[in-house]
């Protein structure tokens, strides 16, 4: 139809395709260079990655206190802990000396030594849980 126009369009299509192909290979080449070297401008990427993923940040989880219209506290944020004593000898690490364990736990729990000892001496019931707050 118009051979000159068609040839010009094909030439420009080839130039654009070649440009994008070259750009593609530059990006892939840079990716391979970084992946193999693991370093950019003196920055060690492996160390930066480890630091980014292993940094420990303590977040203050304190919630607001809820008051009644009279100013009395209805709900407040208090710490709660869970303590487990493994008593089954089948476990690799279990309470071997209940007397010593009761003596050491009593002041921490704010309970008498005899109360802790009686809890530790209760017969094990599968799925049984003793809970006191």
C-alpha positions as CSV (number, residue, x, y, z in Angstrom):
1,X,0.0,0.0,0.0
2,X,2.4,2.7,1.2
3,X,5.8,0.9,1.2
4,X,7.8,3.9,2.5
5,X,5.4,4.5,5.4
6,X,5.4,0.8,6.4
7,X,9.2,0.6,6.3
8,X,9.4,3.7,8.6
9,X,7.0,2.2,11.1
10,X,8.8,-1.1,11.1
11,X,12.1,0.7,11.6
12,X,10.8,2.7,14.6
13,X,9.1,-0.4,16.0
14,X,12.5,-2.2,15.8
15,X,14.3,0.8,17.5
16,X,11.7,0.9,20.4
17,X,11.9,-2.9,20.8
18,X,15.7,-2.8,20.8
19,X,15.6,0.0,23.4
20,X,13.4,-2.0,25.7
21,X,15.4,-5.2,25.2
22,X,18.6,-3.3,26.1
23,X,16.9,-1.8,29.2
24,X,15.7,-5.2,30.2
25,X,19.3,-6.6,30.0
26,X,20.7,-3.7,32.0
27,X,18.2,-4.3,34.8
28,X,18.8,-8.1,34.8
29,X,22.5,-7.5,34.7
30,X,22.4,-5.2,37.7
31,X,20.3,-7.7,39.6
32,X,22.8,-10.5,38.9
33,X,25.7,-8.2,39.8
34,X,24.1,-7.4,43.2
35,X,23.0,-11.0,43.8
36,X,26.5,-12.3,43.2
37,X,28.5,-9.5,44.9
38,X,26.1,-9.0,47.9
39,X,27.6,-5.5,48.3
40,X,26.7,-2.1,46.8
41,X,28.9,1.1,47.3
42,X,30.6,-0.5,50.3
43,X,27.3,-1.5,52.0
44,X,27.2,-5.2,52.8
45,X,23.7,-6.3,52.0
46,X,23.7,-9.5,54.0
47,X,24.6,-7.7,57.2
48,X,22.0,-5.0,56.5
49,X,19.4,-7.6,56.0
50,X,20.2,-9.4,59.2
51,X,20.2,-6.2,61.2
52,X,16.8,-5.3,59.7
53,X,15.2,-8.6,60.5
54,X,16.8,-9.3,63.9
55,X,16.4,-5.9,65.5
56,X,14.4,-6.1,68.8
57,X,12.1,-3.2,69.6
58,X,10.2,-3.1,72.9
59,X,6.8,-1.7,72.3
60,X,4.9,-0.1,75.2
61,X,1.7,-2.0,75.3
62,X,0.0,0.1,78.0
63,X,-3.6,0.6,77.3
64,X,-5.8,3.4,78.7
65,X,-7.7,3.0,81.9
66,X,-11.5,3.0,81.6
67,X,-13.3,5.1,84.2
68,X,-17.0,5.3,85.1
69,X,-18.8,8.7,85.0
70,X,-18.1,9.0,88.7
71,X,-14.4,8.6,88.2
72,X,-14.0,5.1,89.5
73,X,-11.7,2.7,87.6
74,X,-13.7,0.1,85.7
75,X,-10.9,-1.5,83.7
76,X,-7.2,-1.1,83.8
77,X,-4.1,-2.6,82.3
78,X,-2.3,-5.0,84.7
79,X,0.4,-7.5,83.8
80,X,-0.7,-11.2,83.8
81,X,1.7,-14.1,83.6
82,X,1.3,-17.8,82.9
83,X,3.3,-20.3,84.8
84,X,3.6,-24.0,83.9
85,X,5.1,-26.7,86.0
86,X,5.7,-29.9,84.0
87,X,5.1,-32.8,86.4
88,X,5.1,-35.7,84.0
89,X,8.3,-37.8,84.1
90,X,7.8,-38.6,80.4
91,X,8.8,-35.0,79.5
92,X,12.5,-34.3,78.9
93,X,12.5,-31.5,81.5
94,X,10.1,-31.8,84.4
95,X,9.9,-30.9,88.1
96,X,12.1,-33.5,89.9
97,X,12.2,-31.9,93.4
98,X,8.7,-30.6,94.3
99,X,9.8,-29.4,97.7
100,X,12.6,-27.2,96.3
101,X,10.3,-25.9,93.5
102,X,7.6,-25.0,96.0
103,X,10.1,-23.2,98.2
104,X,11.5,-21.1,95.2
105,X,8.1,-20.4,93.6
106,X,6.2,-19.4,96.8
107,X,7.7,-15.9,97.2
108,X,7.4,-15.2,93.5
109,X,3.8,-16.2,93.3
110,X,2.9,-14.5,96.6
111,X,1.5,-17.8,98.0
112,X,2.5,-19.9,100.9
113,X,5.0,-22.7,100.4
114,X,2.4,-25.3,101.5
115,X,-0.2,-24.1,99.0
116,X,2.3,-24.3,96.1
117,X,3.4,-27.8,97.3
118,X,-0.2,-29.0,97.5
119,X,-0.8,-27.8,93.9
120,X,2.3,-29.6,92.7
121,X,1.3,-32.8,94.5
122,X,-2.2,-32.9,92.9
123,X,-2.7,-36.0,90.8
124,X,-2.3,-35.3,87.1
125,X,-5.5,-35.2,85.1
126,X,-5.1,-35.2,81.3
127,X,-6.0,-31.7,80.1
128,X,-6.3,-30.5,83.7
129,X,-5.3,-27.0,84.5
130,X,-5.0,-25.2,87.8
131,X,-5.6,-21.5,87.5
132,X,-5.5,-18.8,90.2
133,X,-5.2,-15.1,89.7
